[in-house]
Amino acid sequence: MEPGANKKKDGNVFSQHVGEKERRKLKALHEKKKSVWFGLGMFGMVGWSVVVPTLLGAILGIWLDEIYPQSFSWTLTFLIIGLLIGCLIAWFWVANEHREINPTKEDEELNLTKEEKDE
């Protein structure tokens, strides 16, 4: 192996590292800062996305208990189903925000190609 080849490899790695830092800094300059209110709003969104399906499930269960009484409780059944659906919805929102805040390298590359097309 030639001594110059190792220097070229080191220089290439260094330039890639500098390029990644530059992309991150430019991205940070273009993005809006998220405030404390954004975090509180996210808590509210997650809370409501769990509460609404849970309450709808409970209301449906109470109505079914009155109309079609069974040996089991419709209220408890639909309360649990509503809670599970609400948790899935909340998980979707949190995962989506996490992806938006912490994109993978593939996401960053896709965003860079979209920005290049826009220019």
QUIPESUL-V42542 format. One record per pair of residues at least 12 apart in sequence whose ideal C-beta (glycine too) atoms are under 8 Angstrom apart, sorted by the first residue. I is the first residue (numbers start at 0). J is the second residue. D is the distance in Angstrom with one decimal. If there is no record, write none. Layout:
BEGIN
[[I J D] [I J D]]
END
This chain:
BEGIN
[[22 107 7.0] [22 111 7.1] [26 107 7.6] [26 110 8.0] [41 92 7.8] [41 93 7.8] [41 96 6.5] [44 92 6.0] [45 89 4.5] [45 92 6.2] [45 93 6.4] [48 85 5.8] [48 88 4.4] [48 89 4.7] [48 92 6.2] [49 82 7.1] [49 85 3.7] [49 86 6.1] [49 88 7.4] [49 89 5.2] [50 85 6.9] [51 85 6.9] [52 81 4.3] [52 82 7.3] [52 84 4.5] [52 85 4.0] [52 88 6.8] [53 78 6.4] [53 81 4.3] [53 82 4.8] [53 85 5.3] [54 81 7.1] [55 81 5.8] [56 77 3.9] [56 78 5.2] [56 79 7.5] [56 80 5.3] [56 81 2.4] [56 82 7.1] [56 84 7.5] [57 74 6.0] [57 77 6.6] [57 78 4.7] [57 81 6.6] [59 73 7.7] [59 77 4.9] [59 81 7.9] [60 72 7.1] [60 73 4.3] [60 74 3.4] [60 75 6.8] [60 76 6.2] [60 77 3.6] [60 78 5.9] [61 73 7.7] [61 74 5.2] [63 77 7.2]]
END
